[in-house]
């Protein structure tokens, strides 16, 4: 690069080197890694470029022409080959940033001897806006020049040099920069990442309550923001990590990302696109594993900088969100990658336009940290004057109002204000053991350690298998070999040849447990979708990783969730005498409900082993079940403590038992009534023990209620089209049709459950509708009717 522009930039390079401005080329090109300027600490590369352009555009016109002359060919004669004016008195490196006196248009060029005016004659009648646009490209050329000399990676350096030459050419020709060659034009994949994340929200979370759905919405926006400003690994690093000899496809995507997404973040003369809007599954498959690990590590390191309310969201829920996304990225049959994916959602979960953030607001980790710490939604960062287009999103109430407190509630309900207050207490790390602690309670669940390690990225779970139709992946083959070794070592009774044949059989899959890049356990299984069950063939964890870590339990929970997603709800396995205890703990039973005709001839029979079955419940989040139960216990414990604190009076202990009394009525215990306990009458306490008798009684009663003339408003669930905000107000909707289905499924095992649902129908109606409305009048009449029937049938006290 011996042209005049290059020579003019040499002093600037010397200045950067002498001032200690060391850094990777990616940083110089404007990566979102939060690099700092030695002169102006805390500024990102993008901010520094913007400030520089503002300064240059504020120059007087003579100074602007001098700067553009360096990049303009001489037009004095056709024979002059000078392609840029060179100052006869070049500034030294120490004076490069000082305000220089503008050169005269008659100043001769140090190279060709012609005046500056001969180099900039084509700019005489050019508008000020066009001059400023060209000056912006000049600043970007200077930045790229620095990047080329700093960058150590060969592939990245070549891209920087190409963009450097492209902008030089555009300044010379006064044209718009267009990346040419075999890269193609954005978008490069359909559907793009943004669209897929939107599909994921609909596919996985549309059934959640508004508050939980909003949490997933915020996590998805956070992921998109991070991905748009994340620095990708170079092709060389990719080859070293994946041990792939051929990284051509990734190198192409990496080059596209540099040209269209990464470099334009701080060099806005180039057309810029968001990474999540032009790339899709192929890029995600290449980068997701390492990006996920880096993201979680970054958040763990910087957790003290996060606001407390965001800390729990990011450290607790974000890893789970990434795990669910990973299943869809690498899953063979995930529907969210289909171009025409549609799924009716109960809420408008549009996120596409909300995640478009201007480069000046989200570049670098300071802005990203600001975004993550914002008390508002994660996508609501400062857009530098650009007003974002927002989708129709339901607004959730920040706190319950006085009217909420006055609403009629079913007997036995705990006020939501109290639940919210208790939830804040048990999730406060200062008050209890929070998600960031390394300590476990004495009664922690079996899989608690495994859950924490998965959140921190220490262990990973992957469903893998051999394939005869696709090119073998070296990493997967290495994992399969590792699984064969684990099973052979832990199951010495099984022939090694038999284990090897099944592990590498394309019909079998294995859920592999990976720690530090190596296999430490797994479950080998074969799915029979047409028969509705899966056979578990091998299950083992290395002996040195078994002690009190819960890997086996967490493995099985992941396998259960994987099968629920694939609509298979039964496991069958033959367990030897040493494995029966483990399978019982995982919910397996010797009571086989699957008809013998469905599995006979399909599964492998083992002599001396016991056939066991596990039925899956699709409504249970198995990997989070122990955590949910723990939270429920903590809530109940806190509620009990609060109730106890309200009973200030302390009564003396009972002495009657020392005097020979063997039994006293419960209500005679001092203080028992103050706790809220109420005696129940004999009739009220009676419960129908025969389930068939109870079923017939409730069936007849429900049929009479449904035929009542005032039951028409409650026959079916409320349609959202008729009452758009109904499910925002009513947290636990119920109707007679739903009760009929619950009755058929034998949900009502006691009369109390049935009566509670009837009463909830009435209380929901009164909560949503005005007292003088037709619906409330129907509810009042129907309530009198079914209580009369309940008394008449002997289900409640007369």
Secondary structure, 3 states (H helix, E strand, C coil): CCCHHHHHHHHHHHHHHHCCCCCCHHHHCCCCCCCCCCCCCCCCHHHHHHHHHHHHHCCCHHHHHHHHHCCCCCCCCCCCCCCCCCECCCCCHHHCCCCCCCCCCCCEECCCCCEHHHHCHHHCCCCHHHHHHHHHHHHHHHHHHHHHHHCCCHHHHHHHHHHHHHHHHHHHHCCCCCCCCCCCCCCCCCCCHHHHHHHHHHHHHCCCCHHHHHHHHHHHHHHHHHHHCCCCCCHHHHHHHHCCCCCHHHHHHHHHHHHHHHHHHCCCCCCCCCHHHHCCHHHHHHHHHHHHHHHHHHHHHCHHHCCHHHHHHHHHHHHHHHHHHHHHHHCCCCHHHCCCCCCCCCCCCCCCHHHCCCHHHHCHHHHHHHHHHCCCCCCCCCCCCCCCCCCCCCCCCCCCCHHHHHCCCCCCCCCHHHHHHHHHHHCCCCCCCCCCCCCCCCCCCCCHHHHHHHHCCCEEEEEECCCCCCCCCHHHHHHHHHHHHHHHHHCCCCCHHHHHHHHCCCCCEEEEEEECCEEEEEEEEEEECCCCEEEEEEEEECHHHCCCCCHHHHHHHHHHHHHHHCCCCEEEEEECCCCHHHHHHCCCECCCCCCHHHHCCCCCCCCCCEEEEEECCCCCCHHHHHHHHHHHHHHHHHHHHHHHHHCCCCCCCCCHHHHCCCCCCHHHCCCCHHHCCCCCCHHHHCCCCCHHHHHHHHHHHHHHHHCCCCCHHHCCCCCCCCCCCHHHHCCCCCCHHHHHHHHHCCCCCCHHHHHHHHHHHHHHHHHHCCCCCHHHHHHHHHHHHHHHHHHHCCCCCC
